[in-house]
């Protein structure tokens, strides 16, 4: 009976599409897959999703077989950034007769110039590239229209009130895209975009390595991994918290560090991770809706799907964020650099805003004036540190080894009940 209930719940989470109700008879369910709200879009997406990289090297039969595995796994979300006609037509063929089982995130401003794909803001090229995408995908719309790669704040400011953006809005008005997104590898550009009020979905490069990079560095810059932060940069904390508070979904690219850096012996973090650990790291963020697995072949896809049946120990990514060690929580707590208020610890079963309590606790330690302000803010919280039940779930999720239960006791001492 319990198994039947689990299957029914999973099926209910999966049986929908932006344009119509999914043909339930064609859907092959995997009850191990979880589904998350895609921000405010009304869409529910699988926690694991697929990129388009594999489809460039396949023929149509291989593409269809690959998509069989994708759909059988319960994945219902795909990112298509590549304008290569082979990639797009293979995906179109692979989804033929079952388009309603897949939510498509397609990129606007990705254009095939006859030799390779290029990023463009040229309106004529943009329109041609988008219409060709619909034609090759054999559809009349996509669910998420992703403005392709904005990595400078100045570029976002140019796009925001431009004919390019007018075209994106026109596509939405016409129903050719259902929701507007943007992809970025840059913190400041991403923040500017999500704060504009125009963006419903952010595609962002998020992983244990990039989260520790300096804020103005891009992954492909020379020496980008030479001066890693001890923890999350405050700008990243701001971005992730802003998206969470405003219900803007993040779909994660570069899950494995770009080119699989984090899966290699010479990982810049000094520790080789598994695909399961990398996926687990991304999905621990409350603002993340799905981790886009850039599998290039069947073997890589099956390796990524191991996450669905992995144990808690196999999903544990602590080694990646506490100095490449594999020590116990107690040992790592002794070396904790402090809370970064990133909300990895959420949700708390008692309803405590753990990150906020930690923030106020740190603020109170600065001066008497700061303590008074912190006390006033603490008193207004819906739930207080005294309500902590000591379950320790938060500490298992914390990437920085913060002794949360101990901190809650300190908060009671400082602020009272």
N, C-alpha and C positions, 0 to 999 in steps of 0.2 A: 504493500500500500504506500509506504514512504517513497519508494522508487517511482511509483506512478505519479504521486503528487509532484515530485521534483521535475519529472518530465513535462507535466502539464504546465507548471510554472514557467519553465524555460521556453516551452512552445508559445505560451501567451506573450512572453517578452519579445518573441521574434516575429510574430505574425502581423507585420505591418510594413507599409511602404509609403513614401511621401505622396505618390501619385494615386495609389489604389491599394486595396487589400491584397496581401500576398496570396497567391494560389496555394492554399495549405497542402493540397495533394501533391504538389511538386517539391515542397520543402523537406529536406532531410535534416532532422534536428540532431544536435549534439547537446545533451543536457548538461555537459560539463562547462559549456560556454556561458559566461555572464554577459548581460546587456546593460548598457549605461545610457542615461539621457544625454543627448547631444546638445547640451546647454538649453537654450530656450526654443529650439527648433521644433520640438514635438517628436523628433525622431529618436528611436532607440537603436543603438549601435553595439555590435559585438566588441568585447574588450580587446580582442585581437583582430586586426584587419590586415589587408594585403596591399602591397605596392604594385606597380606595373612593370618592374624591372625584368621579371622572368619572361614576359610575353614577347620581348623583342627577338629572342633567339629561338623561338618555337615556330613550328608550322601549326596549321589550324587544328589538326587532330591532337597534337601535344597540348595546345592551349586549352582545348576543351577538357582533356583529361586532368590537367592541372586545376582548372576551375572546378571540376568535380570534387577534388580533394578540399578545395577552399570552401565550397558550399556545404559539403558533408561535415566539415569541422564546425559549422555554425557561424562562420564569418559572414557578415552581411555588409561590409564596408570596404571600398577600394579607392585608393588614390591614384589618379592618372595625371602625372605631370608631363610625361613625355609626349611630344607631338609627332614622333615617328609614326608614319602611316601603318607600318607593320604591327607595331605595338597596339595601336588603337583598333585596327581591324581584327586582330587576333582576339582582343578582349570582346569586341562586338560579336564575333562568331561564338566565342566561348559562352556568352550570356544569351545567345539567341534562344528564344522560347522560355527564358527564365530571368528576363531583365528585372522583373518585379521582386526578385530575391536579393537584389544587390543595390545598396545605396552608393551612388557614385559621387566622389569628390574630384571634380575635373578642374584643370587650371586655365585661367583666362590670361592671355598674354604669353602663351607658349605656342611657338610658331615653327613649322617645318620649312626650312629654306631650300630644300631639295637635296641637301647634303647632311644636315644635322639640325637638331632643334635649337631654337634661340629664344631668349627672353625678350619680349618686345612691349613697347607702349604705343607703337605706331598703330593708329586706329584701323587702318585698312588691313594690316597684317593680323591684328587682334581679331577682327571680325571674321576674316577668312579662316584663321586657325580654329576659332570656336565652332563655326558652322561645319568645318571639316570634321571636327571631333564628334559632333552629334551624328553626322552622316556615317562615319566609320564605326561608331559605337552602336549604330542601328537603333537610335532612340531620338525622341523629340525634346528631351530635357535631361538635366542632371540635377541632383539634389543640392549639392554644395558647389557654388562657383567660386573657386579659390583664386584670388588675385596673386599672380605668380611671382614669388620671391621679391620681397621688399626688405632690403637690408640696410637702408639708411633712413634716418628720420626725415632728412630733407627730401628724399624721394617720396616718402609717404605724403608729405605736405604738398608736393607737386601733384600727386595722384588724387588727393582728397577732393579737390575742386577742379577737376579736369574733364575733358571730353571722354577720357578713358573711363573714369568713374561714372559719368553719365551713361555710358554704354552698359556698364555692369548693372546699374540700376534699371536700365531699360530691359535687359535680359530678365531681371527678376519680375518686373511688371508684366512681361509677356509670358511668364511661366517657364521660360527656358532654363532658368536656374530657380531653385526654391529659396536658397539662403546664400548670403554673401560671406566669404571667408578671405583670409590672407595668409600667405606662407612667409616665414621669416626665420633667419638665424641670428638676428640682432635684437638684444634686449630693448634698447631705446626705441627702435623702429616698431617693434611689436607692441610696446606700451602705448606709443602714439596712436597706433592703429586701433587697438581695442578701446582706448579712451575716446575715440572719435564718435562712437555711437553707431557706426556703420557696419561693424564687424560682428558676426554671430559665431563664427568658428575661427580659431587660430591654429594653423599648422606650424608647430615650432620644434626646433631641434633640442631635445631634452634627453639627457642621459647622465650617469654619474660623473663622466669626464667633463662634458660641456658645462654642467652646473657649477664647476669649480674654476672655470676660465674667467679671466678678467673681463669686465663688462663691455669694453670697446673692441675686443678681439673677436675675429671670426675664425671658425675652425681651420680654414685653409691658409690663414696668415702664417708667415714664417715665425717660428718660435711660439705659436699659440698655446702650446702646452708646457712652456718652460716655467711659468710663474703661476702655478695653480693656487687658488685660495684653499684655506683649510676647510672651508665649508661653502655653502651657497653664498653667492654674492648678493648683497642687499637688494640690488635691482631685480634679480631673479625672484627673490622672495616677494617683492612688490608686484611683479607681473603675475605670478601664480596666485597670490592672494587676491589681486584685483579680479582675475578671471573667475575665481571661486565665488567671490562676493557678488559679482554681477552676472553669474551664470553664463559665462562665455566659455564654450567648450574648447579644450585643446586636443587636437589630434597630433600624435607624436611622430615625427620623422627622426631619422638617425638614432634609432633605438639602441643600436649596438656600437655607437661611437663614430659612425661614418666609415664605410669600407670595412666594417667589422673589427675596428681597432681594439675594442674591449674584449673580443673573443680570442685575441692572440697572446702568445707568450710575452711579447714585448709591448704589452699595453702601456700607454703613458701613465696609467694609475699605479703601475708596478704590480698588478695582480691580474691574472687572467680570469675573466668571468664567463659564465654560461649564458646562453640566450635566455634561459628562464630567469636568472638573476637580473638581467638587464630589463626584461619585460616587467618583472615584479617591481623594480625601482620606479619605472614610469607610472605604473598603475597605482602606486601608493599615493600619488598626488590626487586629492579630491577633485581638482579641476580637469584632470585628464579623462577623456571619454574613451579613447582607444589608442592602442600602440600599433603603429603601422609597421608590419614586419616586411622588410625588403628582401624577401627570399628570392633567390635567382634561379632556383631549381627545386625539384620535388624533395630532395634530401634536406635542403635548408628549411623548407616549409615544414616538413615533418619534425625537424629538430625544434623549430619554434613552437609547434603545437604540443610539445612535451610539457609546456607550461600548464596546460589544462589539467593534467593529472599529477603535477609535481607536489611533493610534500612541502610543509612549511620550512623544513631545513634546506631543501633544494631551492626554495624561493628566497632564502635569506641572502641579502646583498650587503650585509654589514661590512664585510671585508673590503668592499669597494670604497667605503666612505669613512672608515676609521683607520686609515693608514695602511691598507693592504694587509691587515692582520686577520686572523681567524679566531680571535679570542672571545671569551664569554662576555655576556652583557655586563657582568659585574666588573670585569677587568677593563672593558672599554669605557665604562662609566667613569672610572678613575681618570681617564685621559680625555674626558669630554671637554670640548672647546666651548660648550654652552649652547643654549637654544638659539636657533636662527629664526624661530617663529614661522616655519615653513608649512606647518599644519600636516606634516606627514603622520603625526600621531593621531589625527582624527579618523573616525569619530570616537568620542568617549561615550561608553554606555551610560554614564551618569549625566551626560549632557554638558560637561565642563568644557569651556573653550580653553584648552590647555595652553595653546600658543599665547593667547592673550594674558592668561594668568602669569606665565613665565615672563612675558614682556613687562608686565606691571611690577613683578618681583624685581626684575633688573633695574627698572626705573626707580623703584623705591630705595635702592641701595646707593643712589647717586648723591642725594642731599635730602635735608629735612623738607624742603619745599617740594622736591620731586616726590617724596614719599607721601606727602599730603595729597598731591594731585593723583598719585597712583591709588591711594586709598579711596578717593572719591569715585574713580573709575571702577575700581574693584567692587565697591558696594552696589553699583548699578548692574553688575553682571547677573544673568538669570540663574546661573549655578556657580557655586563657590568651591574652593579647594577642599573644604571640609566634607564635601559629598563624595570624594574619591573613595572607591571601593577597593582599591589596591589590586586590581586584576592584572595589571602589567601589560595589557595588550598594546598600550601606547608605546611602551619601551621596546617592544618587539618591532614596531613599525618605525621607530625613530632612527634615521640614518646616522646620527651623530653621537649615539650612546648617551643621551641626556638621561639622568636618573629622575624620571618624571615623578615617581611616587615620593621620592625624597623631597623634590621641589614642591609638591603639593603640601607636604607637612610644613615646609619652611613658610609657604604662603599663609598657612593657618596661623603660624606663630607671628608673622609680620602684620597680617591684615585682620586676624580674628576669624571667627566662623564665617 
